[in-house]
Amino acid sequence: MKKIEVVRTDGVFEVLILQHKGKSEYSFVNLTKGHICPCVFGSEQEAIADLERYKKNGRIKSYKVK
């Protein structure tokens, strides 16, 4: 499990990357908004790569893995 601080134009969000129970899939859980992202990734590294894509296209300002 990785905890990430995501900075967007509309605020700062605490997010976890959690593995689905009994599966080898991962999703983002936004602790700040109480939301589970419908996106599914094969690994934590794939999820972080997705954040990097969002950063490059300007949808998020920055993120920090804690």
C-alpha positions, 0 to 999 in steps of 0.5 A: 500500500502506498500513500500519495499526496496529490495536488490539483488546482482544486485542492490537495488530496490524500490517496492510497493505492490499494490492492483488491481483495483476493486479486492482483489488481490495484485502484486509487482510494481518495481518502479526502473525498471518500471515493474509490476510482474505477480505474484498475491497474496491474501493479502499484507502479502502473498506478504511479505511471498513470499519475505521471501521465496526469501530471504531464497533461496538466490535470494534476500539479504534482504528487508525492509518494509518502 
